[in-house]
Amino acid sequence: MQRDYGTFYLVPPGWDGQADDAHEHVVDTHRYGPSYIRLAIELARLSGDDPRAERIEKVLERAYERDDAVLDDRDIEGMLAAIDGLEGVAKAALLGADNLIPQDRVADLRSRSKFLDLDEHRGATVAYAGLEALTRISALRHFLEDARARGLHIYMD
């Protein structure tokens, strides 16, 4: 999987990322979190669910319009709503009955994907790229749910 650089940081509401002691207020981190959001957008598009992809993108746009790119309570809820059911949609659209990417679909997906790990060097294991992507969406959901449960926001760098 290609990744965007960046990390998610769980921070308290009102966190000032510019403060000298900002790092002391970081509760938890999720490396590559921004890539998981990009993957969710891509999976939605590859699955033919452009409205879902657009909802995810709008949440990101709101966050990046701020001085510090932070997903607040509203954004976390919006992101959770937007990715709800994505695994099922992607599974139905992209995977075969065995939950693997059919070999006859790999070339097409490779040409349209940036975030699925469809590198040719993988050989037959490339079929597992869909399942790997679904686990990343699950990890994204768990991180968002953790932030919500703890009343924290997510800073993205």
C-alpha positions in Angstrom: 0.0 0.0 0.0 1.3 3.4 -0.9 0.9 5.8 2.0 0.6 9.5 2.6 3.0 10.8 5.1 1.5 11.8 8.3 0.1 10.6 11.6 -3.1 11.0 13.6 -2.7 12.4 17.1 -5.4 12.1 19.7 -5.6 15.5 21.4 -7.9 17.2 23.8 -10.5 19.7 22.4 -9.0 23.2 22.1 -5.5 21.8 21.7 -3.0 24.4 20.5 -0.6 22.7 18.1 1.6 25.8 18.1 2.2 25.8 21.9 5.7 25.0 23.2 4.3 22.1 25.2 1.9 20.8 22.5 3.6 17.4 22.3 2.8 16.8 26.0 -0.9 16.9 25.3 -0.9 14.1 22.7 -2.8 11.1 24.2 -2.2 8.6 21.4 -1.1 8.3 17.8 -1.9 6.3 14.7 0.8 6.2 12.1 -0.4 6.5 8.5 -3.9 7.4 9.6 -4.3 10.0 6.8 -3.5 7.2 4.3 -6.4 5.1 5.7 -8.8 8.0 5.0 -7.4 8.2 1.5 -7.8 4.5 1.1 -11.4 4.8 2.3 -12.0 7.4 -0.4 -10.4 5.2 -3.0 -12.3 2.1 -2.0 -15.6 4.0 -2.2 -14.7 5.2 -5.7 -13.5 1.8 -6.9 -16.8 0.3 -5.6 -18.8 2.8 -7.5 -20.0 4.8 -4.4 -18.9 8.3 -5.4 -21.4 10.0 -3.0 -19.7 8.2 -0.1 -16.2 9.2 -1.3 -17.4 12.8 -1.6 -18.8 12.8 2.0 -15.4 11.6 3.3 -13.6 14.3 1.2 -15.9 17.0 2.6 -15.0 16.0 6.2 -11.3 16.2 5.3 -11.8 19.6 3.6 -13.4 21.0 6.7 -10.5 19.8 8.8 -7.8 21.2 6.5 -9.5 24.6 6.3 -8.7 25.2 9.9 -5.4 26.6 11.2 -4.5 23.2 12.5 -5.9 20.2 10.6 -8.1 18.7 13.3 -11.0 16.4 13.1 -13.4 17.7 15.8 -16.4 16.0 17.3 -18.6 16.8 14.3 -15.9 15.6 11.8 -15.4 12.4 13.7 -19.1 11.7 13.6 -19.2 12.6 9.9 -16.3 10.3 9.1 -17.8 7.4 11.1 -21.1 7.9 9.3 -19.4 8.1 5.9 -17.3 4.9 6.3 -20.2 2.9 7.9 -20.9 0.0 5.7 -17.9 0.7 3.4 -16.4 -2.7 4.0 -19.5 -4.5 2.8 -19.8 -2.3 -0.3 -16.1 -2.8 -1.2 -16.3 -6.5 -0.5 -19.3 -6.9 -2.8 -17.9 -4.8 -5.6 -14.2 -5.8 -5.6 -13.8 -9.3 -4.1 -14.9 -12.7 -5.3 -16.8 -15.3 -3.3 -13.6 -16.4 -1.6 -13.0 -12.7 -0.4 -10.0 -12.3 -2.6 -9.5 -10.0 -5.6 -10.1 -12.2 -8.7 -7.0 -12.4 -10.9 -8.9 -11.1 -13.9 -9.6 -7.8 -12.0 -6.1 -7.1 -10.8 -4.8 -5.3 -13.9 -7.9 -3.0 -14.0 -7.6 -2.2 -10.3 -3.9 -1.7 -10.5 -4.5 1.0 -13.2 -7.0 2.8 -11.0 -5.6 2.4 -7.6 -3.0 4.3 -5.6 -3.6 2.8 -2.1 -4.3 -0.9 -2.7 -1.1 -2.9 -2.5 -1.3 -4.3 -6.0 2.4 -4.3 -6.9 3.4 -6.9 -9.5 6.1 -8.3 -7.3 3.5 -9.8 -5.0 2.6 -12.5 -7.4 -0.5 -14.5 -6.4 -0.6 -12.8 -3.0 -1.9 -9.6 -4.7 -5.3 -11.2 -4.4 -5.2 -10.4 -0.7 -4.9 -6.7 -1.2 -8.6 -6.2 -0.8 -8.7 -7.9 2.6 -5.7 -6.0 3.7 -7.5 -2.7 2.7 -10.6 -3.8 4.7 -8.5 -4.3 7.8 -7.2 -0.8 7.4 -10.7 0.6 7.2 -11.6 -1.3 10.3 -8.5 0.2 12.1 -9.6 3.6 11.0 -13.1 3.0 12.4 -11.6 1.8 15.7 -9.4 4.9 16.0 -12.3 7.2 15.3 -14.5 5.4 17.8 -11.8 5.6 20.4 -11.4 9.4 19.9 -15.2 9.8 20.2 -15.5 7.6 23.3 -12.7 9.6 25.0 -14.0 13.0 23.9 -10.8 13.7 22.0 -10.1 15.3 18.6 -7.7 14.1 15.9 -4.9 16.3 14.7 -3.5 15.3 11.3 0.0 16.2 10.2 
